[in-house]
Amino acid sequence: MLKRVSSKKGFTLIELLIVVAIIGILAAVAIPQFSAYRARGYNTAALSDLKNIKTAVEGYFTDNGYYPN
């Protein structure tokens, strides 16, 4: 008996759809988390800037005896 050798290589449509669905689910979870990380980073930067401003104003007061307007 002769054996048929299948020379088809590649992915089936079902396999590709499953991969696309998994990537979509991962993106749906990752995008809101990324937005939260960005917001938290902006808040941390703003707090750091406020601390630096406070230090500069206190230094101004030490040098001049009054706070700037």
FISEGU-124304 format. One record per residue: x, y, z of N, C-alpha, C in turn. Coordinates in Angstrom, 1 decimal. Atoms other than C-alpha are relative to their C-alpha. Layout:
residues N
ROBA     n_px     n_py     n_pz    ca_px    ca_py    ca_pz     c_px     c_py     c_pz
ROBA        X        Y        Z        X        Y        Z        X        Y        Z
...
end
This chain:
residues 69
ROBA     n_px     n_py     n_pz    ca_px    ca_py    ca_pz     c_px     c_py     c_pz
ROBA      0.8     -1.2      0.0      0.0      0.0      0.0      0.9      1.2      0.0
ROBA     -0.7     -1.3      0.1      1.1      3.5     -0.8     -0.6      0.9      1.1
ROBA      0.4     -1.0     -1.1      1.0      6.1      2.0     -0.1      1.3     -0.7
ROBA      0.1     -1.4      0.5     -0.2      9.5      1.2      0.7      0.9      1.0
ROBA     -0.7     -0.9     -0.8      2.1     12.1      2.5     -0.6      1.4     -0.2
ROBA      0.6     -1.4      0.0      0.5     15.4      3.4      1.1      1.0     -0.1
ROBA     -1.0     -1.1      0.1      2.5     18.3      2.2     -0.5      1.4      0.4
ROBA      0.6     -1.2     -0.4      0.2     20.9      3.6      0.6      0.5      1.3
ROBA     -0.6     -0.6     -1.2      1.9     23.2      6.0     -0.7      1.3      0.3
ROBA      0.6     -1.2     -0.4      0.5     26.1      7.9     -1.1     -0.2      1.1
ROBA      1.0      0.0     -1.0     -2.3     27.0     10.3     -1.4     -0.1     -0.6
ROBA      1.4      0.0      0.4     -6.0     26.3     10.1     -0.7      1.3      0.4
ROBA      0.7     -1.2     -0.4     -8.5     29.1     10.3     -0.4      0.0      1.4
ROBA      0.4      0.1     -1.4     -9.7     27.9     13.7      1.2      0.3      0.9
ROBA     -1.1     -0.4     -0.8     -6.2     28.1     15.1      0.3      1.4     -0.1
ROBA     -0.3     -1.5      0.1     -5.7     31.6     13.8     -1.1      0.8      0.8
ROBA      1.1     -0.7     -0.7     -9.1     32.7     15.2      0.2     -0.1      1.5
ROBA     -0.2      0.1     -1.4     -8.2     31.3     18.6      1.2      0.9      0.5
ROBA     -1.2     -0.8     -0.3     -4.8     33.1     18.6     -0.5      1.5      0.0
ROBA      0.4     -1.4      0.1     -6.5     36.4     17.6     -0.9      0.3      1.2
ROBA      0.8     -0.2     -1.2     -9.1     35.9     20.4      0.8      0.2      1.3
ROBA     -0.9      0.0     -1.2     -6.4     35.3     23.0      0.7      1.4      0.0
ROBA     -0.7     -1.3      0.0     -4.5     38.4     21.9     -1.0      1.2      0.3
ROBA      1.1     -1.0     -0.4     -7.8     40.5     22.1     -0.3      0.0      1.4
ROBA      0.3      0.0     -1.4     -8.5     39.3     25.6      1.2      0.6      0.8
ROBA     -1.2     -0.6     -0.7     -4.9     40.1     26.7      0.0      1.5     -0.1
ROBA      0.0     -1.5      0.2     -5.2     43.6     25.2     -1.1      0.6      0.8
ROBA      1.1     -0.6     -0.7     -8.5     44.2     26.8      0.3      0.1      1.5
ROBA     -0.5     -0.1     -1.4     -6.9     43.5     30.2      1.1      1.0      0.2
ROBA     -1.2     -0.8     -0.2     -3.7     45.3     29.6     -0.2      1.5     -0.2
ROBA      0.2     -1.4      0.3     -5.0     48.6     28.2     -0.5      0.8      1.2
ROBA      0.4     -0.7     -1.2     -6.9     49.7     31.4      1.1      0.1      1.0
ROBA     -1.1      0.0     -0.9     -3.9     48.7     33.5      1.0      1.0     -0.4
ROBA     -1.0     -1.0      0.5     -1.6     50.8     31.4     -0.4      1.4      0.3
ROBA      0.6     -1.3     -0.3     -3.9     53.8     31.8      0.2      0.3      1.5
ROBA     -0.1     -0.3     -1.4     -3.9     53.4     35.5      1.5      0.2      0.4
ROBA     -1.4     -0.2     -0.3     -0.1     53.1     35.6      0.5      1.4     -0.4
ROBA     -0.3     -1.3      0.4      0.2     56.3     33.6     -0.5      1.1      0.9
ROBA      0.6     -1.0     -1.0     -2.2     58.2     35.9      0.8      0.1      1.3
ROBA     -0.7      0.0     -1.2     -0.3     57.1     38.9      1.4      0.6     -0.2
ROBA     -1.3     -0.7      0.3      3.0     58.2     37.3     -0.1      1.5      0.0
ROBA      0.2     -1.4      0.0      1.6     61.6     36.6     -0.2      0.6      1.4
ROBA      0.2     -0.5     -1.3      0.4     62.0     40.1      1.3      0.0      0.9
ROBA     -1.3      0.0     -0.7      3.8     61.0     41.5      0.9      1.1     -0.4
ROBA     -0.8     -1.1      0.5      5.5     63.5     39.3     -0.5      1.3      0.5
ROBA      0.5     -1.2     -0.5      3.2     66.2     40.4      0.3      0.2      1.4
ROBA     -0.4     -0.1     -1.4      3.8     65.5     44.0      1.5      0.4      0.2
ROBA     -1.4     -0.3     -0.1      7.5     65.6     43.5      0.3      1.4     -0.4
ROBA     -0.1     -1.4      0.4      7.2     68.9     41.7     -0.4      1.0      1.1
ROBA      0.5     -0.9     -1.1      5.2     70.4     44.6      1.0      0.0      1.1
ROBA     -1.0      0.0     -1.1      7.9     69.3     47.1      1.2      0.8     -0.4
ROBA     -1.1     -0.8      0.4     10.6     70.9     45.0     -0.4      1.5      0.0
ROBA      0.5     -1.4     -0.1      8.5     74.1     44.8      0.0      0.5      1.5
ROBA      0.0     -0.4     -1.4      8.1     74.1     48.6      1.4      0.3      0.5
ROBA     -1.4     -0.2     -0.4     11.8     73.7     49.1      0.6      1.3     -0.6
ROBA     -0.5     -1.2      0.6     12.5     76.6     46.7     -0.6      1.2      0.7
ROBA      0.7     -1.1     -0.7      9.9     78.9     48.4      0.6      0.2      1.4
ROBA     -0.6     -0.1     -1.4     11.4     78.1     51.9      1.4      0.6     -0.1
ROBA     -1.4     -0.6      0.2     14.9     78.9     50.6     -0.1      1.5     -0.3
ROBA      0.2     -1.4      0.3     13.6     82.2     49.2     -0.4      0.8      1.3
ROBA      0.4     -0.7     -1.3     12.0     83.0     52.6      1.3      0.1      0.9
ROBA     -1.2     -0.1     -0.8     15.3     82.2     54.3      0.9      1.1     -0.4
ROBA     -0.9     -1.0      0.6     17.3     84.5     52.0     -0.6      1.4      0.2
ROBA      0.6     -1.3      0.1     14.8     87.4     51.9     -0.9      0.4      1.2
ROBA      0.8     -0.3     -1.2     12.7     87.2     55.1     -1.5      0.1     -0.3
ROBA      1.5      0.1      0.4      9.3     87.0     53.2     -0.2     -0.9     -1.1
ROBA      0.4      1.0      1.1      7.5     84.7     50.9     -0.3      0.8     -1.3
ROBA      0.3     -0.7      1.3      7.2     85.6     47.2     -1.5      0.0     -0.3
ROBA      1.5     -0.1      0.4      3.8     86.6     45.8     -0.3     -0.9     -1.2
end
